[in-house]
């Protein structure tokens, strides 16, 4: 699988591509990025779940058999189950998989909607007409809104520590507050 981040080094250049083509290139990069991330989160979720189930189910057998290095093997299996379980809880691959896939679907739906509206608007004599420019601006705004919604949903579920590290009840000036 070939992975390309949505922002290689620069954004697509509207001057060289034209605004509509640059926005579409950006949308397709985003869609590809969310698709790749969703696939990886799905893989991590499934692999970690299978690992916990198989190793956890094997623990009673590993404890009852008599073999050299049993204590080390049982301890390693326990550490593996605990570690993988902690990673699943920390990374929340199941929730991220759903969120990333839904974001990819929203980008795809916005792309199809944009194409339909562009076709319905027709083109000008020398390229996109003013109606198509506004439709494309709306599509770009939709993409930013979709990404913001994805970030808001992700950060809404994160728990931030309640401990007051600054002693005064408030963070020092200029310290960003956690989202939410």
C-alpha positions as CSV (number, residue, x, y, z in Angstrom):
1,X,0.0,0.0,0.0
2,X,1.3,3.4,-1.0
3,X,0.7,6.1,1.6
4,X,0.7,9.8,0.7
5,X,0.0,12.4,3.5
6,X,-2.6,15.0,2.5
7,X,-0.1,17.7,2.6
8,X,3.1,16.4,1.0
9,X,5.1,19.7,1.0
10,X,2.7,22.2,-0.4
11,X,-0.9,22.5,-1.2
12,X,-2.1,22.2,-4.8
13,X,-1.3,25.5,-6.6
14,X,-4.5,27.2,-7.8
15,X,-2.5,29.5,-10.1
16,X,-1.0,26.6,-12.1
17,X,-3.9,24.2,-11.9
18,X,-6.8,26.5,-11.7
19,X,-8.9,26.9,-8.6
20,X,-11.4,24.1,-9.2
21,X,-8.6,21.6,-10.1
22,X,-6.6,22.6,-7.0
23,X,-9.6,22.2,-4.7
24,X,-10.4,18.8,-6.3
25,X,-6.8,17.7,-5.9
26,X,-6.9,18.7,-2.3
27,X,-10.2,16.8,-1.8
28,X,-8.8,13.7,-3.4
29,X,-5.7,13.8,-1.2
30,X,-7.8,14.2,1.9
31,X,-10.0,11.3,0.8
32,X,-7.0,9.1,0.2
33,X,-5.4,10.1,3.5
34,X,-8.6,9.3,5.5
35,X,-9.0,6.0,3.6
36,X,-5.4,4.9,4.4
37,X,-5.7,5.8,8.0
38,X,-9.0,4.1,8.4
39,X,-7.6,0.9,6.9
40,X,-4.6,1.0,9.3
41,X,-6.8,1.6,12.4
42,X,-9.1,-1.3,11.3
43,X,-6.0,-3.5,11.0
44,X,-4.6,-2.5,14.4
45,X,-8.0,-2.9,16.0
46,X,-8.5,-6.4,14.6
47,X,-5.0,-7.6,15.1
48,X,-4.8,-6.3,18.7
49,X,-8.2,-7.9,19.5
50,X,-7.2,-11.3,18.0
51,X,-3.9,-11.1,20.0
52,X,-5.6,-10.4,23.3
53,X,-8.2,-13.2,22.7
54,X,-5.7,-15.9,21.5
55,X,-2.9,-15.2,24.1
56,X,-5.5,-14.6,26.9
57,X,-7.2,-17.9,26.1
58,X,-3.9,-19.7,26.0
59,X,-2.8,-18.5,29.5
60,X,-4.6,-21.2,31.5
61,X,-3.0,-23.9,29.3
62,X,0.4,-22.2,29.6
63,X,0.1,-22.2,33.4
64,X,-1.0,-25.8,33.8
65,X,1.7,-27.4,31.5
66,X,5.0,-28.4,32.9
67,X,7.9,-27.2,30.7
68,X,11.2,-25.3,31.0
69,X,10.9,-21.5,31.3
70,X,7.2,-21.7,32.2
71,X,7.3,-18.8,34.6
72,X,9.0,-16.6,31.9
73,X,6.5,-17.6,29.2
74,X,3.5,-17.1,31.4
75,X,4.8,-13.7,32.5
76,X,5.6,-12.7,28.9
77,X,2.1,-13.7,27.8
78,X,0.5,-11.7,30.6
79,X,2.6,-8.7,29.8
80,X,1.6,-9.0,26.1
81,X,-2.1,-9.1,26.9
82,X,-1.8,-6.2,29.3
83,X,0.3,-4.1,26.9
84,X,-1.9,-4.7,23.9
85,X,-5.0,-4.0,25.9
86,X,-3.5,-0.7,27.1
87,X,-2.6,0.2,23.6
88,X,-6.2,-0.5,22.4
89,X,-7.5,1.7,25.2
90,X,-5.0,4.5,24.6
91,X,-5.3,4.7,20.8
92,X,-9.0,3.8,20.6
93,X,-8.5,2.1,17.2
94,X,-12.2,1.1,17.1
95,X,-13.5,4.6,17.5
96,X,-10.9,6.1,15.3
97,X,-11.6,3.6,12.6
98,X,-15.3,4.6,12.6
99,X,-14.5,8.3,12.7
100,X,-12.0,8.2,9.9
101,X,-14.2,6.0,7.7
102,X,-17.1,8.4,8.3
103,X,-14.9,11.4,7.4
104,X,-13.8,9.7,4.2
105,X,-17.4,9.1,3.3
106,X,-18.4,12.7,4.0
107,X,-15.5,13.9,1.8
108,X,-16.6,11.5,-1.0
109,X,-20.3,12.7,-0.7
110,X,-19.2,16.3,-0.8
111,X,-17.1,15.6,-3.9
112,X,-20.0,13.9,-5.7
113,X,-22.3,16.8,-4.7
114,X,-19.7,19.3,-6.0
115,X,-19.5,17.5,-9.4
116,X,-23.2,17.4,-9.7
117,X,-23.6,21.1,-9.0
118,X,-20.7,21.9,-11.3
119,X,-22.3,20.0,-14.2
120,X,-25.7,21.6,-13.5
121,X,-24.1,25.1,-13.5
122,X,-22.5,24.5,-16.9
123,X,-19.2,26.2,-17.9
124,X,-18.4,29.6,-19.2
125,X,-16.9,30.3,-22.6
126,X,-13.3,30.5,-21.4
127,X,-13.4,28.1,-18.4
128,X,-15.4,28.0,-15.2
129,X,-18.2,30.5,-14.9
130,X,-18.8,32.7,-11.9
131,X,-21.4,30.2,-10.6
132,X,-18.9,27.4,-10.8
133,X,-16.3,29.5,-8.9
134,X,-18.8,30.0,-6.1
135,X,-19.8,26.3,-6.1
136,X,-16.1,25.4,-5.8
137,X,-15.6,27.9,-2.9
138,X,-18.5,26.2,-1.2
139,X,-16.9,22.8,-1.8
140,X,-13.7,24.0,-0.2
141,X,-15.6,25.4,2.8
142,X,-17.3,22.0,3.1
143,X,-14.0,20.2,3.2
144,X,-12.7,22.5,6.0
145,X,-16.0,22.0,7.9
146,X,-15.7,18.2,7.5
147,X,-12.2,18.2,8.8
148,X,-13.1,20.4,11.7
149,X,-16.1,18.2,12.6
150,X,-13.8,15.2,12.6
151,X,-11.3,16.9,14.9
152,X,-14.0,18.1,17.2
153,X,-15.5,14.7,17.5
154,X,-12.1,13.1,18.2
155,X,-11.1,15.6,20.9
156,X,-14.6,15.6,22.5
157,X,-14.0,12.1,23.8
158,X,-10.5,12.7,25.1
159,X,-10.1,13.0,28.9
160,X,-7.7,15.7,30.0
161,X,-6.1,15.6,33.4
162,X,-7.9,17.7,36.0
163,X,-4.7,18.2,38.1
164,X,-3.8,21.8,38.6
165,X,-0.1,21.9,37.7
166,X,0.2,25.7,38.1
167,X,-1.0,26.0,41.7
168,X,-3.2,29.1,41.1
169,X,-6.2,27.5,39.6
170,X,-5.6,28.9,36.2
171,X,-3.1,28.2,33.5
172,X,-0.5,30.9,32.8
173,X,-1.3,33.5,30.1
174,X,-0.8,32.2,26.6
175,X,-1.3,28.5,27.6
176,X,-3.8,26.9,25.2
177,X,-6.8,25.3,26.8
178,X,-7.6,21.7,25.8
179,X,-10.4,21.4,23.2
180,X,-13.9,20.6,24.4
